[in-house]
Amino acid sequence: MTLDKIKEQQKIFDLRYKGNIEFYEQITNENIEVLEHLIVCMLGEFGEFSNIVKKIKRGDFSLLDKKDELDEEFIDIFIYMIKISNQLGINIEETYLKKMKKNEEKFEKFLK
C-alpha cells in the first residue's frame, strides 16, 4: 500500500466517524484548536509508547515481551501524523524529499 492510499483510507475512516466530535476537519486559522487537539492526542500516544520503553529499560519487561504493544502505539502516533497531514494539506512525500535534500546538504561532511 502506498502512502497516498494510507492517507486516503484514513480520510475515508475519519469522514465516516460519527462520534461526539468531528474526526475530519480542514485546519485553518479559524479553527487552529483542531490542530492543537490532534497534537495533544499524538503526544498522548508518544507518552504511552515512551512509558513502555521506560519499563523495558528498567527491566520490567523485555523488548520482545512488549514488541506488539510498541508496534500498536507507534501506529497510533503514525495515524495522528497522517490525520494532521490530511487536515493541514501536507504532501508528505514531496515535503520529505525536500527536507532530505536540505539534510544532505546540512550534514554532507558526516555522510559517507
C-alpha positions in Angstrom: 0.0 0.0 0.0 1.3 3.4 -0.9 1.4 6.4 1.4 -1.2 8.1 -0.7 -3.5 5.1 -0.3 -2.9 5.1 3.5 -3.8 8.8 3.7 -6.9 8.3 1.6 -8.0 5.3 3.8 -7.5 7.4 6.9 -9.5 10.3 5.4 -12.4 8.0 4.5 -12.4 6.5 8.0 -12.3 9.9 9.6 -15.2 11.2 7.4 -17.3 8.2 8.3 -16.8 8.5 12.1 -19.9 9.9 13.8 -19.0 10.5 17.4 -19.3 13.5 19.7 -16.6 15.5 17.8 -15.7 15.9 14.1 -13.0 13.4 13.2 -12.0 15.3 10.0 -11.9 19.0 9.5 -9.6 21.0 7.3 -7.4 23.1 9.6 -7.4 26.9 9.0 -6.6 30.0 11.1 -10.2 30.0 12.2 -10.0 26.5 13.8 -6.4 26.1 14.9 -7.7 24.4 18.0 -8.3 21.3 15.8 -4.6 21.1 15.2 -3.9 21.7 18.9 -6.3 18.8 19.8 -4.6 16.5 17.3 -1.1 17.4 18.7 -2.3 16.7 22.2 -3.7 13.3 21.1 -0.5 12.5 19.3 1.6 13.4 22.3 -0.6 11.2 24.5 0.3 8.3 22.2 4.0 9.2 22.4 3.6 9.1 26.1 2.2 5.6 26.0 5.0 4.5 23.7 7.6 6.1 26.0 6.1 4.5 29.1 6.5 1.1 27.6 10.1 1.8 26.6 10.8 3.1 30.2 9.5 -0.1 31.7 11.7 -2.2 29.2 14.7 -0.1 30.1 14.0 -0.5 33.9 13.8 -4.3 33.4 10.1 -4.9 34.0 9.8 -6.5 30.5 12.0 -7.4 27.6 11.6 -5.7 24.2 10.3 -9.0 22.8 7.6 -9.1 25.6 6.3 -5.6 24.6 7.0 -5.5 20.9 3.4 -5.9 19.8 2.3 -3.1 22.2 5.1 -0.8 20.9 4.1 -1.6 17.3 0.5 -0.6 18.1 1.5 2.6 19.9 3.8 3.6 17.1 1.0 3.2 14.6 -1.3 5.3 16.8 1.3 8.0 16.5 1.6 7.5 12.7 -2.2 7.7 12.4 -2.2 11.1 14.1 0.6 12.2 11.7 -1.5 11.0 8.8 -4.5 12.8 10.1 -2.6 16.1 10.6 -1.1 15.8 7.1 -4.6 15.3 5.6 -6.3 18.0 7.6 -3.5 20.5 7.2 -2.8 19.7 3.5 0.8 18.5 3.8 2.2 16.5 0.9 4.3 14.1 2.9 6.3 12.6 0.0 7.1 16.0 -1.6 8.0 17.6 1.7 10.0 14.6 2.8 12.1 14.7 -0.3 12.7 18.5 0.0 13.8 18.1 3.7 16.1 15.1 2.9 17.8 17.3 0.3 18.3 20.0 2.9 19.6 17.4 5.4 22.0 16.0 2.9 23.5 19.5 2.3 23.5 20.3 6.0 25.2 17.1 7.1 27.2 16.5 4.0 30.5 16.2 5.8 29.1 13.4 8.0 27.7 11.4 5.2 29.9 8.6 3.7 
